[in-house]
């Protein structure tokens, strides 16, 4: 069998943090696991560190920026002559499509959410249409792409996010966090995500105004907001306006290695968003046994398996969100088992799906 040479061009992977960086690491891991695939890669951000799998030729151009990324990608394509180029973001279209033509490769474009819900710049759109394969992380995003992009539907496939069930596991409430946040005998709500002004769709501001009435219904509670960004001052102002200073704690940035304890601490993970491409944080929470509440107007529907794994609410209905929070918090969560069904997103199934997608080129 002839080996498939793959060149991956991504924004972030090894040495990076966040859901997209983790997705890219999982994708590369799945490709490396296949005995008929060779992989090289270039990332715009991140850093070369010990997390790079042995034998993988990978480089990051940071802090060289986009110009350096373009040069290194061109050199890698000319040297490697890949059979398949994977473009990790639609915004790489002006780079990935010419490289595809130059080395006569195939092109697989990976999309994650709002970046493809509407038409983008001409060259980005052209690259999507010229891709042999476009993957989306949710059926919702696939539908949005097909509404505007003139690409045959059979070229657009769903590749869901995944979760490492060996890493995210149930466990008791961490005593250290109980002391730090002073939440003994207190119900804890958690949201994890960047507090960026362009990601206001995540819904922190839908939860905060409900907290006083929720406390009156279910008793002592604390809302832990994990993450940093330029939208934090606006949310802090909302906390003051709603007189919920005693109910909200801004936990700041929480490193990936500490997220497990945060999910184990929570009684509910809530993110009533309207612009989420999928929401890997839902999987992380569910893997620890934490119930989740999400909005029903975006890719969160896929993460919650159309409501089988958690509660889906209209994010613009305060009454519906309040009722879901009260009902969820009225039932003690499990600290001994994951949410039943979350294993459909386990890492081994993700690897199998990646192998299924690349089988067309082997």
FENJODA-V569208 format. One record per residue. RES is the residue in one small letter. SS is DSSP state (h for helix, s for strand, l for the rest). PSI is psi in whole degrees, 0 to 359 (none if undefined). Layout:
res=RES ss=SS psi=PSI
res=RES ss=SS psi=PSI
//
This chain:
res=x ss=l psi=131
res=x ss=l psi=137
res=x ss=l psi=143
res=x ss=s psi=122
res=x ss=s psi=122
res=x ss=s psi=131
res=x ss=s psi=117
res=x ss=s psi=125
res=x ss=s psi=111
res=x ss=s psi=161
res=x ss=l psi=324
res=x ss=l psi=147
res=x ss=l psi=261
res=x ss=l psi=130
res=x ss=l psi=356
res=x ss=l psi=169
res=x ss=l psi=162
res=x ss=l psi=170
res=x ss=h psi=321
res=x ss=h psi=319
res=x ss=h psi=318
res=x ss=h psi=319
res=x ss=h psi=314
res=x ss=h psi=321
res=x ss=h psi=319
res=x ss=h psi=320
res=x ss=h psi=312
res=x ss=h psi=320
res=x ss=h psi=320
res=x ss=h psi=319
res=x ss=h psi=318
res=x ss=h psi=331
res=x ss=h psi=336
res=x ss=l psi=132
res=x ss=l psi=3
res=x ss=l psi=21
res=x ss=s psi=133
res=x ss=s psi=143
res=x ss=s psi=136
res=x ss=s psi=159
res=x ss=s psi=154
res=x ss=s psi=132
res=x ss=s psi=146
res=x ss=l psi=319
res=x ss=l psi=183
res=x ss=l psi=189
res=x ss=l psi=145
res=x ss=l psi=121
res=x ss=l psi=185
res=x ss=l psi=350
res=x ss=l psi=348
res=x ss=l psi=127
res=x ss=l psi=145
res=x ss=l psi=136
res=x ss=l psi=353
res=x ss=l psi=124
res=x ss=s psi=110
res=x ss=s psi=139
res=x ss=s psi=148
res=x ss=s psi=138
res=x ss=l psi=356
res=x ss=l psi=133
res=x ss=l psi=29
res=x ss=l psi=341
res=x ss=h psi=189
res=x ss=h psi=324
res=x ss=h psi=315
res=x ss=h psi=323
res=x ss=h psi=317
res=x ss=h psi=316
res=x ss=h psi=314
res=x ss=h psi=325
res=x ss=h psi=318
res=x ss=h psi=314
res=x ss=h psi=317
res=x ss=h psi=319
res=x ss=h psi=319
res=x ss=h psi=323
res=x ss=h psi=319
res=x ss=h psi=331
res=x ss=l psi=64
res=x ss=l psi=152
res=x ss=l psi=335
res=x ss=s psi=129
res=x ss=s psi=128
res=x ss=s psi=120
res=x ss=s psi=115
res=x ss=l psi=351
res=x ss=l psi=141
res=x ss=h psi=331
res=x ss=h psi=351
res=x ss=h psi=3
res=x ss=h psi=314
res=x ss=h psi=345
res=x ss=h psi=311
res=x ss=h psi=319
res=x ss=h psi=314
res=x ss=h psi=323
res=x ss=h psi=320
res=x ss=h psi=314
res=x ss=h psi=322
res=x ss=h psi=315
res=x ss=h psi=7
res=x ss=l psi=51
res=x ss=l psi=174
res=x ss=s psi=162
res=x ss=s psi=128
res=x ss=s psi=116
res=x ss=s psi=129
res=x ss=s psi=130
res=x ss=l psi=156
res=x ss=l psi=338
res=x ss=l psi=238
res=x ss=h psi=341
res=x ss=h psi=342
res=x ss=h psi=13
res=x ss=l psi=338
res=x ss=l psi=159
res=x ss=l psi=140
res=x ss=l psi=200
res=x ss=l psi=156
res=x ss=h psi=311
res=x ss=h psi=326
res=x ss=h psi=315
res=x ss=h psi=319
res=x ss=h psi=318
res=x ss=h psi=321
res=x ss=h psi=314
res=x ss=h psi=330
res=x ss=l psi=1
res=x ss=l psi=136
res=x ss=l psi=333
res=x ss=s psi=133
res=x ss=s psi=128
res=x ss=s psi=146
res=x ss=s psi=154
res=x ss=l psi=357
res=x ss=l psi=157
res=x ss=h psi=328
res=x ss=h psi=313
res=x ss=h psi=323
res=x ss=h psi=315
res=x ss=h psi=318
res=x ss=h psi=320
res=x ss=h psi=313
res=x ss=h psi=341
res=x ss=h psi=332
res=x ss=h psi=337
res=x ss=l psi=127
res=x ss=l psi=75
res=x ss=l psi=138
res=x ss=l psi=132
res=x ss=h psi=329
res=x ss=h psi=347
res=x ss=h psi=352
res=x ss=s psi=112
res=x ss=s psi=158
res=x ss=s psi=128
res=x ss=l psi=95
res=x ss=l psi=157
res=x ss=l psi=170
res=x ss=l psi=169
res=x ss=s psi=137
res=x ss=l psi=102
res=x ss=l psi=355
res=x ss=l psi=337
res=x ss=l psi=314
res=x ss=l psi=109
res=x ss=l psi=157
res=x ss=l psi=161
res=x ss=l psi=167
res=x ss=l psi=161
res=x ss=l psi=127
res=x ss=l psi=121
res=x ss=h psi=325
res=x ss=h psi=320
res=x ss=h psi=326
res=x ss=h psi=317
res=x ss=h psi=315
res=x ss=h psi=316
res=x ss=h psi=0
res=x ss=l psi=57
res=x ss=l psi=27
res=x ss=l psi=133
res=x ss=l psi=34
res=x ss=l psi=135
res=x ss=s psi=137
res=x ss=s psi=125
res=x ss=s psi=141
res=x ss=s psi=139
res=x ss=s psi=135
res=x ss=s psi=127
res=x ss=l psi=159
res=x ss=l psi=139
res=x ss=l psi=64
res=x ss=l psi=142
res=x ss=h psi=330
res=x ss=h psi=359
res=x ss=h psi=33
res=x ss=h psi=345
res=x ss=h psi=348
res=x ss=h psi=333
res=x ss=l psi=14
res=x ss=h psi=320
res=x ss=h psi=354
res=x ss=h psi=334
res=x ss=h psi=315
res=x ss=h psi=313
res=x ss=h psi=347
res=x ss=h psi=352
res=x ss=h psi=319
res=x ss=h psi=316
res=x ss=h psi=323
res=x ss=h psi=318
res=x ss=h psi=319
res=x ss=h psi=330
res=x ss=h psi=318
res=x ss=h psi=354
res=x ss=l psi=196
res=x ss=l psi=136
res=x ss=s psi=163
res=x ss=s psi=134
res=x ss=s psi=112
res=x ss=s psi=120
res=x ss=s psi=109
res=x ss=s psi=127
res=x ss=l psi=161
res=x ss=l psi=162
res=x ss=l psi=176
res=x ss=l psi=355
res=x ss=l psi=357
res=x ss=h psi=317
res=x ss=h psi=322
res=x ss=h psi=317
res=x ss=h psi=323
res=x ss=h psi=321
res=x ss=h psi=322
res=x ss=h psi=322
res=x ss=h psi=317
res=x ss=h psi=318
res=x ss=h psi=326
res=x ss=l psi=5
res=x ss=l psi=46
res=x ss=l psi=25
res=x ss=l psi=328
res=x ss=l psi=355
res=x ss=l psi=349
res=x ss=s psi=134
res=x ss=s psi=125
res=x ss=s psi=109
res=x ss=s psi=350
res=x ss=s psi=192
res=x ss=l psi=130
res=x ss=l psi=116
res=x ss=l psi=152
res=x ss=h psi=322
res=x ss=h psi=347
res=x ss=h psi=355
res=x ss=h psi=324
res=x ss=h psi=313
res=x ss=h psi=325
res=x ss=h psi=317
res=x ss=h psi=323
res=x ss=h psi=331
res=x ss=h psi=326
res=x ss=l psi=147
res=x ss=l psi=339
res=x ss=s psi=141
res=x ss=s psi=123
res=x ss=s psi=129
res=x ss=s psi=84
res=x ss=l psi=71
res=x ss=l psi=166
res=x ss=l psi=2
res=x ss=l psi=22
res=x ss=l psi=131
res=x ss=l psi=324
res=x ss=l psi=293
res=x ss=l psi=73
res=x ss=h psi=336
res=x ss=h psi=330
res=x ss=h psi=316
res=x ss=h psi=317
res=x ss=h psi=315
res=x ss=h psi=313
res=x ss=h psi=327
res=x ss=h psi=335
res=x ss=l psi=357
res=x ss=l psi=5
res=x ss=l psi=128
res=x ss=l psi=152
res=x ss=s psi=150
res=x ss=s psi=132
res=x ss=s psi=166
res=x ss=s psi=156
res=x ss=l psi=23
res=x ss=l psi=15
res=x ss=l psi=199
res=x ss=l psi=351
res=x ss=h psi=332
res=x ss=h psi=322
res=x ss=h psi=317
res=x ss=h psi=326
res=x ss=l psi=11
res=x ss=h psi=53
res=x ss=h psi=31
res=x ss=h psi=358
res=x ss=l psi=329
res=x ss=l psi=351
res=x ss=l psi=187
res=x ss=s psi=127
res=x ss=s psi=133
res=x ss=s psi=160
res=x ss=l psi=114
res=x ss=l psi=342
res=x ss=l psi=11
res=x ss=l psi=98
res=x ss=h psi=323
res=x ss=h psi=318
res=x ss=h psi=319
res=x ss=h psi=317
res=x ss=h psi=316
res=x ss=h psi=320
res=x ss=h psi=319
res=x ss=h psi=314
res=x ss=h psi=317
res=x ss=h psi=320
res=x ss=h psi=316
res=x ss=h psi=345
res=x ss=l psi=345
res=x ss=l psi=124
res=x ss=l psi=139
res=x ss=l psi=162
res=x ss=l psi=136
res=x ss=l psi=11
res=x ss=l psi=345
res=x ss=l psi=147
res=x ss=l psi=166
res=x ss=l psi=126
res=x ss=l psi=130
res=x ss=l psi=347
res=x ss=h psi=342
res=x ss=h psi=349
res=x ss=h psi=343
res=x ss=h psi=14
res=x ss=s psi=159
res=x ss=h psi=320
res=x ss=h psi=325
res=x ss=h psi=324
res=x ss=h psi=314
res=x ss=h psi=317
res=x ss=h psi=322
res=x ss=h psi=320
res=x ss=h psi=316
res=x ss=h psi=323
res=x ss=h psi=320
res=x ss=h psi=320
res=x ss=h psi=351
res=x ss=h psi=335
res=x ss=h psi=343
res=x ss=h psi=3
res=x ss=l psi=none
//
